[in-house]
Amino acid sequence: MADASAPIHPDAAREAAVEKALAALGLDDKTRLLAGQDMWSLPALPAVGLRSLVMSDGPIGVRGVAWSADDPSVALPSPTALAATWDPDLARRAGRLLAQEAHRKGVHVLLAPTVNLHRSPLGGRHFEAYSEDPYLTGETGTGYVRGVQDGGVGTTVKHFVANDAETDRFTVDNVVSPRALREIYLAPFERIVKNAHPWGIMSAYNQVNGSTMTEHRYLQNAVLRGEWGFDGYIVSDWLAARSTVAAVRGGLDVAMPGPKTVYGKALADAVRAGEVEESVVDGAVRNVLRLAARVGVLDGAPPAVGPDDRPEPVDGDALAREIARRSFVLVRNEPVASTGRAALPLDPAAVRKVALSGALARDARVLGGGSAQVFPHHVVPPLDGLAAALPEGVLDYRVGADPNDELVPAEKGFELRAVCYDASGTVLAAAPLHDGTVQWIGDDLPRGVTRETLHSVEITGTFVPRDSGEHVFGTRGTGAFRLTVAGETLYDEVHQVTGSADPGEAFFGNPLERGRTVLTAGEPVEISLRQVPDTLGDDAAIPGVSFSFCHLGPRREPAELIAEAVEAARTADAAVVVVGTTERVESEGFDRTSLKLPGHQDDLVRAVAAVNPHTVVIVNSGSPVELPWRDEVAAVLLGWFPGQEAGHALADVLLGAEEPGGRLPTTWPVELADVPVSNTTPTDGELHYDEGVFVGYRAWDRAGTAPAYPFGHGLGYTTWEYEGLTAAPERVTVRLRNTGTRPGAETVQVYVAPHRRTADRPARRLAGFARAEAAPGESVEVVIPVDRRAYEIWDEEAYDWHFVPGRYEVRAAHSLDDVRLTAAVDIDA
Ligand code: BGC
């Protein structure tokens, strides 16, 4: 007989509470629960003890429900940077910090991680995905999901699936073979679902093989839920749900955002009309209630993690700095004649002058654009980080080259506020602004203002120019605008966007030039941009107010800027040049067309390197760029989008307090023309993944082309000797010794290569990795589990994984192309 006093397992108690709430709900409430009540939340249903469930982006911080700097968040390095640490435990610590941030902001579910693949370096959200390799992606994502959920906050692994580029993302049909889907694109989702049990998955905008993902019965119901046992909720990407019946039948539980929705009333009507069974709706509601129970917003259900069981609080600034320095990939570090040692680290005691240049050294790009944007409390650019770490007077900064040649929301030198007016011109409220952007989503408006009473918004204040000359002004957003600078009206017209397939375009849009004025440095002028928004009604794709007052300062002659930097570098002990991309080059919403560094940055590097043999280049980009001068400089450090502590982390690494710990999570090409898979533009609505499983290094291997830097590459400040390898099919043991003079960490990588080469199988693949730490002279041993999938292929005819017997070479390696030890293993049938 069951022991009545035995404690009920929390899972069972949660399921019981879910069933009880479900049974008490009527059809209208059920369907209401399946749609956003606004941009970020689901409605509360007090009758069953359910509070409103709040979601937020992700992945590098927790933005919260406001899209503004008023509600700051820790900003960690970009997801590619996190993957470059090759450390799932560090990803887990990142996740725990994010859970802490989520609790602070009243957020229950984080819209992250992004585990799409680096299929093409042109992909606009490349910076937001982890790697070109599904195993590394899956392992990093597993750590991240575990960390967030350790803190009792839900995750939403996205975007399911094959959302690997931005061009026509709302409509594109990605045509992918079943084998490539299984081995490459579904693989990270599968690994994370099976190992980390995420509480949510986000269904993508795109189609896969003819069905839009939010209606994809096979992938959502049969594969994700059926085969893998996923028991969380499936939420649409924002505005990705297009139908009522097909979506709910296809497995989509929640349509976001609201209030305009294909679920809610439309879904209740469909049930009443007999177009869909209520039991299907019940299934979706059950998934949402289970999520609510897990995150603790359903009365009577024990949360997955009680408040007392949450992990120890994390210091966000310190963790952001640690992840950044461990993500930096030192791809080149040559000896320099003046010191007889490698270019890095610099010896802080020996350098008397360091010449720093590059606009991004002063105005660092620390995070990627689009929905991944968060607003950090502070940002430490390289200039400030290095200045703080070096004795006074050592650092000499010159701009050198400024790639920011496009309008951006006004920031430096501006003191702005937003004033809200009703239709009669009466002021309803005023709110300070951190920059030239107003972004109020849904009903998130200044106190005392409603969407009904609001008629127009004015961004107004003063501008004190940093430089004299011709300043360019512009607008971003749609509606009626009136732009005035120093008493002169530069623009007074209505701007609308027509014909864009992306419903977010009207909301986010691009900055457009509206006029120019000559201004004098230091002399303040009044500015004003008044907008009558056309997005206040519930029928707007994203209701609310979104527009910017944009600015671009006077451009100086590129040759003049370079000459100044060269003069400073000529007499310096070392020259550090920071180069990178801009918001107009890398962001969500569009793909890149080139991998070149914008502006005159290549010229700057070449000119500085020509006068200073001790030139170190820092690359501040989210994804690969061409580095045509890479063999002409002493050192190259890839810094990604390094998050808020950029400058401190850079100083740690450049001055040798810490090693740069990163290894490339993605192959870095010499130039775009060499990239084996690059196309992201559909033809007649379809993008064919004709390369099958050959993406990333699998494709480079097949093409036989040498990249600039291979997958897995990255140098530290010490050296390693691999002393022994013992290999069994499921596990390898590697013994290695730190042969250098300082403590260090090595990422031991295991690749598996089938002896019998067939055209349909990649030559080798990553099968495991581990981090080893050792003091100088010390020898350590790491045991690395080997991913069983390294020996398997997806058999399309048998509809199953096929274990391929035979002999395999197991390689213990520093990088894909730096194999240190090998062993043979035989796999039996
Ligand atoms: C993005 C998602 C994001 C959502 C909400 C979409 O445009 O694709 O990744 O979570 O917006 O901001």
Residues whose N, C-alpha, C, O or C-beta is under 5 A from the ligand:
A	BS01	BGC	D57 L111 D237 W238 S371
